[in-house]
Amino acid sequence: MHPAQRFLAMHHGPAPLVLPNAWDAGSARVLEQVGFPALATTSAGVAFSLARPDGSLTRAEALEHAAQIIAAVDCPVTVDLEAGYGEHAADVAATVSAAAAAGAVGANIEDARPGPGAGLFTPDAAVARLEAARDAAPAGTFVLNARIDSYLVQADDPLADSVARAERYVAAGADCIFVPGVDDAEDIRSLASAIDAPLNIVAGLTGASPDVAALGALGVARISVGGSLARAALAYVERAGREMLEHGTFGFTSETIPHGDLQRRFAR
């Protein structure tokens, strides 16, 4: 079975697939060692690690970091390719082709335009971009996770807009549908019921964080955390820095992974 097929099968288990988002090779290795069967990347986390805001990565930077993460682990890795890094469908195809060549088993493709003039692509434009992505990585070799940003941009009726877009995206070849920003339980239940593909929800984005069992009961098949792990790591760095600067103590060192342990973990 192709690794992408094995990855897609994980979306159909008795419980939701919990997919943590790594931002570099080291975080990926640690998460794999925790026991996760697959990992995702986070463009936000990668950007933050470069002291840059989310949305500022170039295609080359995103692919370089994705390749480093993929090489560091043995489990399947799906990558965050934002909106595909280009204005045209051909740009999306080139990005997806490069990600597949690097060993990714799948990717997220967003339907919102980044930067100046940011907003949702028209459904026709978004479909064309997904079709190009699908052609660049045929079904069975790449799990295409179509991200719908209707809730994030606060569309007039985000539920109806998400369902309508999802129907077209699945017809265009999407294997999964990702709807970040939704936190109302009945909306999540309605999305899962109406969409003919596994539903991906991001935890920790809106402040409301139901647990895995609760989201599974609503019909969610895949749960990711976006940049939350990277933000948690940076929050820990900030707390440790303040402890040293403001209190002159080093209590944070009691919670670290021992140096020798990491030496063993990172040795290949």
N, C-alpha and C positions, 0 to 999 in steps of 0.2 A: 504494500500500500504506500502511495506517495505520502511524504510527511505532511503536505497540505491536507490530504484526505484524512489523515489521522487527527490533525488539528481540528478540522471541521467536525469530526465525529465527537470531539470533546464537548461540542455545543449541544449535544443531544443526550447527555447523561441524566441520571436521576436528580442531580442538583446542578445549580448554575456553575459554569466555569468561572472561577475567580482568577483574573488575569492581572497580575501586578505590573506596573509600568516602571521599567528600569531607565536610568538616564546615562549610565556609563557601564563599561565592562565590569568594574568591580561590583557595583550594585546588582548587576545581572547575575554574576556568579553567586553572590550571597543569597539572592532570591531563589535561584535554582537549588542551592543546597538546603534551603528551608523545606523544599519538597514540591514546589509548584511544577506542574507538568508542562507548562508553556508560559512564555513571557511576552509582554508588549514593550515597546519603547514609548517615550513621551517627548514630543517636540518641545513642550514647555520646560521640562526638566533639563533637557540638553541645553536649551537657550539660557536657562538660569545658571547652569554650570559654567557657561562662558561669560557670565555677568552681562547678559543681554535679555531684553524682554521677550516674552512669548510672541511668536509670529515673525521673528527677525532672522530665522535660519535661512540659509540658501540651500538649494538642492544638494550641492556638493557637501556642505556641512552635515546635512541630515543623513545623507547616504554614508558618509565617512563614519559617523558615530554609530549608525545602524550596523555597519559591517564589523566594527569593533565589538559591539555587543553580541552579534551573532557568532563571531569567532570565539568568544569567551565561554560559551555554554554549549551543551549538547542537546538541550530541549528546543522545541520549535519556538521561533520568535516572529511575531507579527509587528510591523513597523508603522509608526505614525508619520504619514507623508503629507499632513496638513491638506491643502487643497490641490496638491499635485505639482506645485512649484512651476507654474506657468499659466499664461492667460488662455492658451489654446488646448484643445483635446490632445493634440499631438505631443504637447509638453507633458501632459499627464501620462501618456503612453510611455514616453521615454523614461520618466521617473519610475514607473512601476516595473518596466523592463529591467532597469538597473537594480532595483531592490530585489527582484526575483533572482537576478544573476548573483547578488551578494549572499543569497541563501535564505532570504525571508520567505516565510510560508504564507504571508498575507500582509494586508495593509489597510489602514483607514484612509478614506478619501472624503474630504469635507465638501459640502455644497455651498459654502460661503466664501466670497471673495475677500482676501486679506488686504490690509493696507488702505490707502486712499480709495474712497468709493466702496468701502466694505459693505457687504450685505449679501443676501442669498443670490446665488445664480438663478436665473430662470429655470424652471423644470426642464425645458428643452436643452439648455446649455449643460445643466448638471447631468442629464441622461447621456448626452454626447460624450462627456468626459468619462463617465463610468463605462460606456461602451468601448471607448478607446483603451481604458485600463483593462477591461476584460479581454480584449483582443491581444493586448500585450502580454497577458499571463492567462492562458486558457483555463477554463474550468477544470478542476481536479489538480491543478498545479499551484494554485494561489487562492487564498481565501480573501475575497473582496468584501470589506466592511464599509458600507456606505453610510457616512455620517450626515445626519439631518440636523441643521442648526436652527430650526424654527423656534424652539423654546429659547435658545440663547439670544436670538435677535428680537425676541418678543413679537413674533408675528401676530396678526389680529386674532387668528384662531389656530394656535400652534398644534393642537391635537389633530384637527381636520387637515391642516397643511402637511403635517408629518405623515399621516396615513396616506394622503394622496401622493406625496412624493415617494413614499416607501413602495407603493404599488408599482410605480414606474421604474424605480431603481432595481427592484427585484426582477422585473421583466428585462431590464438592461443587463442583468448578469450578476447583481450583488448577491453574495452568499449570506450576509448578515446585515442587519440594520442597526445603526448606532444613533441613539437620541440622547445627547447630553442636555442637562439643564432641567429635565422633567423630574419633579419630586412628589407630585400628587399621586397617591396610591391608585385612585380610580383611573387617572390618565394612563398610568403605567399598565394597569390591567387592560384598558381599552386598546392601547398600542400593541401589547402582546397578543391580544385576541384578533386584532384586525390585520396584522402584518404576517404575511406568509413566508416568514424567515425568522431565524433566531434573533431575539431582541437583545441588544447590548445597552446597558445603563452604566453611567459612571457614578461611583460613590464618592462622597466627600466634596462635591463641587458646589452644592447649594446650601450646605449646612444641615440638611436633613439626610441622615445616613441610616436607613433601615438595614438590618443585618441580612446575611445571605439567605437564610431560611425565609424571611419575610418577602424578599424580592423574588425568590423562587416560587413562592405561593402565588405571586402576581403574574407569573408566566415569564419572568426574565430568564434568558438562557446564558448570558455572559455579563460579568461584572468587572469593569476595569476601574482604575483610580486616577487616571490622568497624571497630572503633576503632583498629586498629593504626597506621595512618598518623598519626592525630591524636596518639596516645601517643608515636610516634617524634618528631613535631615538638615536643611538650612536653619530651621527654627532651633534645632538642637545646638548647632554651631553658635547661633546668636546667644542662646541661654548660657552656654559654656563660656563664651567670651565675656558676657556680662558678669558671670560669677567671678572670673579671674580679675577683671578690671575693677569691679565695684566692691567685692568682698575679700579679694586676695586669697581665695580658696580654690581647690582643685577637685571638688567632690565629683564632678562629671566623669573623672577618670575611672571611677568604680563601676561605671556602666558600659565601658568600652569592651569590644572584643579584644582579647589579648593579642599582642603582636605575634607571638609564636603560632597562635591558632590561625591567624590570617596568613602567615607565611605558608603553613601547610595547606590551607584551603586554596590559595592562589598558585600553588606549585602545580605544574602540569606534568 
